[in-house]
């Protein structure tokens, strides 16, 4: 009945949010590591702030585009956007693959860095707890960005196109105010 359908929708929502969280959050550690390798001190902080602001700006711009697609072409617009975004991600993967390695030093053979590996990471319980907490925070961040438009359109009654505007205003504020206050 109705409860089964709602449960199925809830499970589907969580599954989609999980996939999006893993996909969108998996690039951040490598970006931060690259910035840490190429910059230090205040310059690193400035680059990290710009990285976060540009990411938020991109989310805001994307939500505006989503609102326009909903107004103009509904589901067909989203399918076209998904195909375009797939092509952009493929191009980005090629560009990222061309970034030269930036490691500042090579570990000494047989030294403590050379022995570091997956087993050492798994054995580091405090690191695993921190990573688990970070995953939950990232999941909630993505779930919020997915749930906000649903809440605004289904529960508040805003037109679908306006949900994108509300999200864009939020991300614009974060993007514009994040760098100057860092």
C-alpha positions in Angstrom: 0.0 0.0 0.0 0.9 3.6 0.6 3.4 2.8 3.4 5.3 0.4 1.2 5.5 2.9 -1.6 6.8 5.6 0.8 9.3 3.2 2.2 10.5 2.3 -1.3 10.8 6.0 -2.1 12.8 6.6 1.1 15.1 3.7 0.4 15.6 4.9 -3.2 16.3 8.4 -2.0 18.9 7.2 0.5 20.5 5.0 -2.2 20.8 7.9 -4.6 22.1 10.2 -1.9 24.7 7.6 -1.0 25.9 7.3 -4.6 26.0 11.0 -5.1 27.8 11.5 -1.7 30.5 9.0 -2.6 30.9 10.4 -6.1 31.0 14.0 -5.3 33.0 13.8 -2.1 35.7 11.4 -3.3 37.5 14.1 -5.3 37.9 16.5 -2.4 40.8 14.7 -0.6 42.8 14.5 -3.8 42.2 18.2 -4.5 43.3 19.1 -1.0 46.4 16.9 -1.3 47.3 18.5 -4.5 46.9 22.0 -3.1 48.9 20.9 0.0 51.7 19.8 -2.3 51.8 22.9 -4.5 51.3 25.6 -1.8 52.0 26.2 1.9 50.9 28.5 4.7 48.6 31.4 3.8 48.8 30.6 0.1 47.5 27.0 0.8 44.7 28.5 2.9 43.8 30.9 0.2 43.7 28.2 -2.5 41.6 25.9 -0.3 39.1 28.8 0.3 38.9 29.4 -3.4 38.4 25.7 -4.0 35.4 25.7 -1.6 33.9 28.9 -3.0 34.2 27.8 -6.6 32.6 24.4 -5.6 29.7 26.2 -4.0 29.4 28.6 -6.9 29.2 25.7 -9.2 26.4 24.1 -7.2 24.5 27.3 -7.2 24.9 27.8 -10.9 23.9 24.2 -11.4 20.7 24.6 -9.4 19.8 27.7 -11.5 20.3 25.7 -14.6 18.2 22.9 -13.1 15.4 25.3 -12.4 15.5 26.6 -16.0 15.5 23.1 -17.4 12.4 22.3 -15.3 10.6 25.3 -16.6 11.5 24.8 -20.2 11.7 21.1 -20.8 11.0 19.1 -17.7 12.4 15.6 -17.6 13.8 15.9 -21.1 16.0 18.8 -20.0 17.4 16.8 -17.1 18.3 13.9 -19.4 20.1 16.3 -21.8 21.9 17.9 -18.8 22.9 14.4 -17.5 24.4 13.6 -20.9 26.2 17.0 -21.1 27.5 16.6 -17.6 28.8 13.1 -18.4 30.8 14.5 -21.3 32.2 17.3 -19.1 33.3 14.8 -16.4 35.0 12.7 -19.1 36.8 15.8 -20.4 37.8 16.7 -16.8 39.1 13.2 -16.2 41.4 13.6 -19.2 42.6 17.0 -17.9 43.2 15.7 -14.4 45.1 12.8 -15.8 47.5 15.3 -17.4 48.4 17.0 -14.1 52.1 16.2 -13.3 53.0 14.5 -10.0 53.9 17.0 -7.4 55.4 14.9 -4.7 58.1 16.9 -3.0 60.3 14.0 -2.0 60.6 10.3 -2.5 60.5 8.0 0.6 63.8 6.4 1.5 63.9 2.7 0.5 63.0 0.6 3.5 62.1 3.8 5.5 58.9 4.3 7.5 57.2 6.0 4.6 58.0 3.1 2.2 56.3 0.6 4.6 53.1 2.7 4.7 50.2 1.1 2.9 46.6 -0.1 3.1 47.2 -2.2 6.2 48.6 0.7 8.1 45.6 2.8 7.2 43.2 0.0 8.4 45.1 -0.4 11.6 44.8 3.3 12.4 41.6 3.3 14.4 41.4 7.0 15.2 41.8 7.8 11.5 39.1 5.3 10.6 36.7 6.9 13.2 37.5 10.4 11.8 36.9 9.1 8.3 33.6 7.5 9.3 32.5 10.8 10.9 33.6 12.7 7.8 31.6 10.3 5.6 28.4 10.9 7.7 28.9 14.7 7.4 29.5 14.4 3.7 26.4 12.2 3.3 24.3 14.7 5.3 25.6 17.6 3.2 24.6 15.8 0.0 21.3 14.6 1.4 20.5 18.2 2.3 21.2 19.4 -1.2 19.0 16.7 -2.6 16.3 17.0 0.1 16.0 20.8 0.1 14.4 21.0 -3.4 12.1 18.1 -2.6 11.0 19.8 0.7 10.5 23.2 -1.0 8.4 21.8 -3.9 6.4 19.0 -2.1 5.9 20.4 1.4 6.2 24.2 1.0 4.6 24.2 -2.4 7.1 26.4 -4.2 7.2 26.0 -8.0 10.0 23.6 -9.0 12.0 26.3 -10.8 12.1 28.4 -7.6 13.7 25.6 -5.6 16.8 26.0 -7.7 16.8 29.8 -7.0 16.7 29.2 -3.3 19.6 26.7 -3.4 21.5 29.1 -5.7 21.1 32.0 -3.3 22.4 29.8 -0.5 25.5 28.6 -2.4 26.1 32.2 -3.7 26.3 33.5 -0.2 28.7 30.7 0.8 30.8 31.3 -2.3 30.9 35.1 -2.0 31.4 35.2 1.8 33.7 32.2 2.2 36.9 33.7 0.7 36.7 37.2 2.2 36.2 35.9 5.7 38.9 33.2 5.4 
